[in-house]
Amino acid sequence: MRRYKVVLHRTDEGISVSVPSLPGCWSEGDTEEEALANIQDAIEDYLIALDEQLRDAEVREVEVAV
């Protein structure tokens, strides 16, 4: 289980949500609850696609102090 910060963008049409740490990952909903549920699905789909894209790549992890 991982946690991601999400940014809510409220408009007259509803709420869009983006994930700053996952470029291009966003969703929307008519209510905050719907938007947050939708972004959870979008994050899962994003991570599955990323895993598939990196399947044959040589990948390393680095630690960064912030």
Phi and psi restraints in degrees (value plus and minus 20) as a CYANA .aco file:
   2 ARG   PHI    -144.8  -104.8
   2 ARG   PSI     136.4   176.4
   3 ARG   PHI    -133.8   -93.8
   3 ARG   PSI     120.4   160.4
   4 TYR   PHI    -147.5  -107.5
   4 TYR   PSI     118.8   158.8
   5 LYS   PHI     -96.6   -56.6
   5 LYS   PSI     115.4   155.4
   6 VAL   PHI    -144.2  -104.2
   6 VAL   PSI     131.5   171.5
   7 VAL   PHI    -135.0   -95.0
   7 VAL   PSI     105.8   145.8
   8 LEU   PHI    -114.6   -74.6
   8 LEU   PSI     114.0   154.0
   9 HIS   PHI    -139.7   -99.7
   9 HIS   PSI      86.3   126.3
  10 ARG   PHI    -109.3   -69.3
  10 ARG   PSI     112.0   152.0
  11 THR   PHI    -153.8  -113.8
  11 THR   PSI     156.5   196.5
  12 ASP   PHI     -85.7   -45.7
  12 ASP   PSI     -44.8    -4.8
  13 GLU   PHI    -106.5   -66.5
  13 GLU   PSI     -34.3     5.7
  14 GLY   PHI     127.4   167.4
  14 GLY   PSI    -168.0  -128.0
  15 ILE   PHI    -149.4  -109.4
  15 ILE   PSI     105.7   145.7
  16 SER   PHI    -124.2   -84.2
  16 SER   PSI     130.6   170.6
  17 VAL   PHI    -151.6  -111.6
  17 VAL   PSI     114.7   154.7
  18 SER   PHI    -144.6  -104.6
  18 SER   PSI     141.4   181.4
  19 VAL   PHI    -139.8   -99.8
  19 VAL   PSI      81.2   121.2
  20 PRO   PHI     -74.3   -34.3
  20 PRO   PSI     -54.0   -14.0
  21 SER   PHI    -101.6   -61.6
  21 SER   PSI     -25.6    14.4
  22 LEU   PHI    -146.8  -106.8
  22 LEU   PSI      65.1   105.1
  23 PRO   PHI     -72.3   -32.3
  23 PRO   PSI     109.9   149.9
  24 GLY   PHI      66.8   106.8
  24 GLY   PSI     -22.5    17.5
  25 CYS   PHI    -111.7   -71.7
  25 CYS   PSI      94.7   134.7
  26 TRP   PHI    -173.5  -133.5
  26 TRP   PSI     144.4   184.4
  27 SER   PHI    -177.1  -137.1
  27 SER   PSI    -193.0  -153.0
  28 GLU   PHI    -176.5  -136.5
  28 GLU   PSI     150.1   190.1
  29 GLY   PHI    -187.7  -147.7
  29 GLY   PSI     144.3   184.3
  30 ASP   PHI     -94.6   -54.6
  30 ASP   PSI     -49.1    -9.1
  31 THR   PHI    -145.3  -105.3
  31 THR   PSI     147.0   187.0
  32 GLU   PHI     -82.1   -42.1
  32 GLU   PSI     -62.5   -22.5
  33 GLU   PHI     -81.2   -41.2
  33 GLU   PSI     -64.6   -24.6
  34 GLU   PHI     -85.4   -45.4
  34 GLU   PSI     -62.9   -22.9
  35 ALA   PHI     -82.3   -42.3
  35 ALA   PSI     -61.5   -21.5
  36 LEU   PHI     -89.2   -49.2
  36 LEU   PSI     -57.3   -17.3
  37 ALA   PHI     -85.8   -45.8
  37 ALA   PSI     -60.8   -20.8
  38 ASN   PHI     -86.7   -46.7
  38 ASN   PSI     -56.7   -16.7
  39 ILE   PHI     -91.0   -51.0
  39 ILE   PSI     -48.9    -8.9
  40 GLN   PHI     -81.7   -41.7
  40 GLN   PSI     -64.0   -24.0
  41 ASP   PHI     -83.3   -43.3
  41 ASP   PSI     -61.9   -21.9
  42 ALA   PHI     -84.0   -44.0
  42 ALA   PSI     -59.7   -19.7
  43 ILE   PHI     -83.8   -43.8
  43 ILE   PSI     -64.9   -24.9
  44 GLU   PHI     -78.9   -38.9
  44 GLU   PSI     -66.6   -26.6
  45 ASP   PHI     -82.6   -42.6
  45 ASP   PSI     -61.1   -21.1
  46 TYR   PHI     -80.2   -40.2
  46 TYR   PSI     -67.3   -27.3
  47 LEU   PHI     -88.0   -48.0
  47 LEU   PSI     -55.7   -15.7
  48 ILE   PHI     -82.8   -42.8
  48 ILE   PSI     -65.9   -25.9
  49 ALA   PHI     -83.3   -43.3
  49 ALA   PSI     -60.0   -20.0
  50 LEU   PHI     -84.1   -44.1
  50 LEU   PSI     -63.8   -23.8
  51 ASP   PHI     -79.0   -39.0
  51 ASP   PSI     -62.9   -22.9
  52 GLU   PHI     -84.8   -44.8
  52 GLU   PSI     -60.2   -20.2
  53 GLN   PHI     -85.6   -45.6
  53 GLN   PSI     -54.0   -14.0
  54 LEU   PHI    -116.9   -76.9
  54 LEU   PSI     -15.9    24.1
  55 ARG   PHI     -69.9   -29.9
  55 ARG   PSI     -66.6   -26.6
  56 ASP   PHI    -120.2   -80.2
  56 ASP   PSI     -12.8    27.2
  57 ALA   PHI    -105.9   -65.9
  57 ALA   PSI     134.2   174.2
  58 GLU   PHI    -106.1   -66.1
  58 GLU   PSI      93.1   133.1
  59 VAL   PHI    -139.2   -99.2
  59 VAL   PSI     119.6   159.6
  60 ARG   PHI    -148.3  -108.3
  60 ARG   PSI     142.0   182.0
  61 GLU   PHI    -134.4   -94.4
  61 GLU   PSI     124.9   164.9
  62 VAL   PHI    -146.9  -106.9
  62 VAL   PSI     132.7   172.7
  63 GLU   PHI    -123.9   -83.9
  63 GLU   PSI     117.3   157.3
  64 VAL   PHI    -151.9  -111.9
  64 VAL   PSI     109.2   149.2
  65 ALA   PHI    -108.9   -68.9
  65 ALA   PSI     108.3   148.3
